[in-house]
Amino acid sequence: MSYRALGIIVVVLFVGLVRCSQASDTVPADQPSDEVNMQLIAAARRGDLTTVTTLLEQGADVHAADTRGVTALIAAAYANEVEIAELLIAAGADVNIQDDTQQSAYLIPTADGGLEFLQLTLANGGDVHSLDSYNGTGLIRAADRGHVEIIAELLKTDIDIDHVNRLGWTALLEAIILGDGGTRHTEVVRLLVEAGATIDLADSNGVTPLEHARNRGFTEIVTILENGR
């Protein structure tokens, strides 16, 4: 082989290497397929920790969402899968991302009563000022359902105790209007009053919590409100 031919080969190889190098700088790394990402969401929803772990190792995107805006972490929240949520959060999942119905991994346990899940989200940046589709806080959602433990946990934060939702109700009003006057809703009222809820803050029709409690015959709640004035 002549020196001229050898020189041409060297030049061709050099140009090829340069082009490969340039291509590697401009072409993004392979991204996980939509199918893999949807598998992650499905696995989180059914509580399949092994599959979630495997898919994350394969590069599944924790930020991916389905057609309803549900991410793997939101799916885990609906299913109250704390261990899976821990894994997803460690992989970078955001506890405040909301789906199409304005539910988030933080907000879901406030309504469903998942205390451990709520604590996990609060420890990882849960935004207590975020609002649901009724313009309600997690505190209002928990008061509605009589979740005493959730109320107690949220009252440790700087959540707005007197926030008014789209219905014109505060957490205190929700506990009375939508509550049954039983032990749990009565305890919710007591916690809210002790935490400084405005007792005379009326609803959009001008009816106060005390008036609602009297109208519904909730005598123990009436006593708490009268003593707290």
C-alpha positions in Angstrom: 0.0 0.0 0.0 1.4 3.4 -1.0 1.9 6.2 1.5 -0.7 8.2 -0.3 -3.4 5.5 0.1 -2.5 5.1 3.8 -2.8 8.8 4.3 -6.3 8.9 2.7 -7.4 6.1 5.1 -6.1 7.9 8.1 -7.9 11.1 7.1 -11.2 9.2 6.5 -10.9 7.5 9.9 -10.2 10.9 11.6 -13.2 12.6 9.9 -15.4 9.6 10.9 -14.3 9.9 14.5 -15.0 13.7 14.6 -18.5 13.2 13.2 -19.2 10.5 15.7 -18.0 12.8 18.5 -20.2 15.6 17.2 -23.2 13.3 17.0 -22.8 12.2 20.6 -22.8 15.8 21.7 -26.0 16.7 19.9 -28.2 13.6 20.0 -29.9 13.1 23.4 -29.6 9.8 25.2 -32.3 7.3 24.6 -35.4 8.3 26.6 -37.7 5.7 28.2 -40.7 4.8 26.0 -44.2 5.9 26.9 -45.0 2.3 27.4 -42.4 1.9 30.1 -43.6 5.1 31.8 -47.2 3.9 31.8 -46.0 0.6 33.2 -44.5 2.5 36.1 -47.7 4.3 36.9 -49.7 1.0 36.7 -47.2 -0.8 39.0 -47.4 2.1 41.5 -51.2 1.9 41.4 -51.3 -1.8 42.2 -48.6 -1.6 44.8 -46.0 -3.7 42.9 -42.8 -2.6 44.6 -40.6 -5.0 42.7 -41.8 -3.8 39.3 -41.5 -0.2 40.3 -37.9 -0.7 41.4 -37.1 -2.5 38.2 -38.6 0.1 35.9 -36.8 2.9 37.8 -33.6 1.1 37.3 -34.4 0.9 33.6 -34.8 4.6 33.5 -38.6 5.1 33.7 -39.5 8.8 34.1 -41.1 9.5 37.6 -42.5 12.8 36.1 -44.4 11.1 33.4 -48.2 11.3 33.6 -51.1 9.4 31.9 -53.9 11.0 30.0 -55.6 12.2 33.2 -52.4 13.8 34.5 -51.8 11.0 37.0 -48.1 10.4 37.8 -46.7 7.3 39.5 -46.6 9.1 42.8 -50.2 10.3 42.5 -51.2 6.7 41.7 -49.3 5.5 44.8 -51.1 8.2 46.8 -54.6 7.0 45.7 -53.6 3.5 46.7 -51.9 4.7 49.9 -48.7 2.8 48.9 -46.2 4.5 51.3 -43.2 2.3 50.5 -43.6 2.9 46.8 -44.0 6.6 47.4 -40.8 6.7 49.3 -39.0 5.1 46.4 -40.5 7.5 43.8 -39.7 10.5 45.9 -36.1 9.4 46.3 -36.0 9.2 42.5 -37.2 12.8 42.2 -41.0 12.7 42.1 -42.7 15.9 43.1 -45.3 15.6 45.9 -47.1 18.8 44.8 -47.8 18.0 41.1 -51.5 17.9 40.5 -53.5 15.7 38.1 -56.4 16.9 36.0 -58.7 16.9 39.0 -56.3 19.0 41.0 -55.3 16.1 43.3 -51.7 15.8 44.4 -49.7 13.2 46.4 -50.0 15.7 49.3 -53.7 16.5 49.0 -55.0 12.9 48.5 -54.2 11.7 52.0 -55.8 14.7 53.6 -59.1 13.5 52.3 -58.4 9.7 52.4 -57.0 9.8 55.9 -53.5 8.3 55.1 -51.5 9.8 58.0 -48.2 8.1 57.2 -48.5 9.1 53.6 -49.3 12.7 54.6 -46.3 12.8 56.9 -44.1 11.5 54.1 -45.3 14.3 51.7 -44.9 17.0 54.4 -41.3 15.8 55.1 -40.6 16.2 51.3 -41.9 19.7 50.6 -45.7 19.2 50.7 -47.3 22.6 50.0 -50.0 23.1 52.7 -51.2 26.2 50.8 -52.0 24.2 47.7 -55.7 24.0 46.8 -58.1 21.4 45.4 -60.8 21.8 42.8 -63.1 23.3 45.4 -60.4 25.9 46.2 -60.0 24.1 49.5 -57.0 23.3 51.6 -56.0 19.9 53.0 -57.4 21.1 56.4 -60.8 21.7 55.0 -60.8 18.3 53.2 -59.8 16.5 56.5 -62.4 18.4 58.5 -65.2 17.4 56.2 -64.4 13.7 56.7 -63.6 13.9 60.4 -59.9 12.8 60.1 -58.7 13.8 63.6 -55.1 12.6 63.1 -54.8 14.5 59.8 -56.2 17.7 61.3 -53.7 17.4 64.2 -50.8 16.9 61.8 -51.7 19.8 59.6 -52.2 22.2 62.5 -48.4 21.7 63.2 -47.8 23.6 59.9 -48.5 27.2 58.9 -51.7 26.1 57.0 -54.4 28.8 56.8 -56.9 27.7 59.5 -59.6 30.2 58.3 -59.2 29.7 54.5 -62.6 29.9 52.8 -63.3 27.5 49.9 -65.5 27.9 46.8 -68.5 26.9 48.8 -67.9 29.7 51.3 -66.9 27.4 54.1 -63.9 27.2 56.4 -62.6 24.0 57.9 -64.6 24.7 61.0 -67.8 25.1 59.0 -67.1 22.0 57.0 -66.7 19.9 60.2 -70.2 21.1 61.3 -72.1 21.3 58.0 -70.9 18.1 56.5 -70.1 16.3 59.8 -72.4 14.0 61.7 -71.9 15.6 65.1 -70.2 12.4 66.3 -67.0 11.8 68.3 -64.6 12.4 65.4 -66.2 15.6 64.0 -66.6 16.9 67.5 -62.9 16.4 68.2 -62.0 18.1 64.9 -64.0 21.1 66.0 -62.3 21.1 69.4 -58.8 21.0 67.7 -59.7 23.8 65.3 -61.1 26.0 68.1 -58.0 25.4 70.3 -55.8 26.2 67.4 -57.4 29.6 66.9 -60.1 29.1 64.2 -62.3 32.2 64.0 -65.5 30.9 65.6 -67.8 33.7 64.3 -66.6 33.5 60.7 -69.9 32.9 58.9 -70.6 31.1 55.6 -71.6 32.9 52.4 -75.2 33.1 53.7 -74.2 34.8 56.9 -74.7 31.7 59.1 -72.0 31.2 61.8 -70.6 27.8 62.9 -72.5 28.2 66.2 -75.8 28.7 64.4 -75.2 25.7 62.2 -74.3 23.5 65.3 -77.5 24.7 67.1 -79.6 24.1 64.1 -78.3 20.5 63.7 -78.6 19.7 67.4 -74.9 19.2 67.9 -74.9 20.0 71.6 -71.3 19.1 72.4 -70.1 21.1 69.5 -72.3 24.0 70.6 -70.6 23.9 74.0 -67.1 23.9 72.5 -68.0 26.9 70.4 -69.6 28.8 73.2 -66.7 28.2 75.5 -64.2 29.2 72.9 -65.7 32.6 72.2 
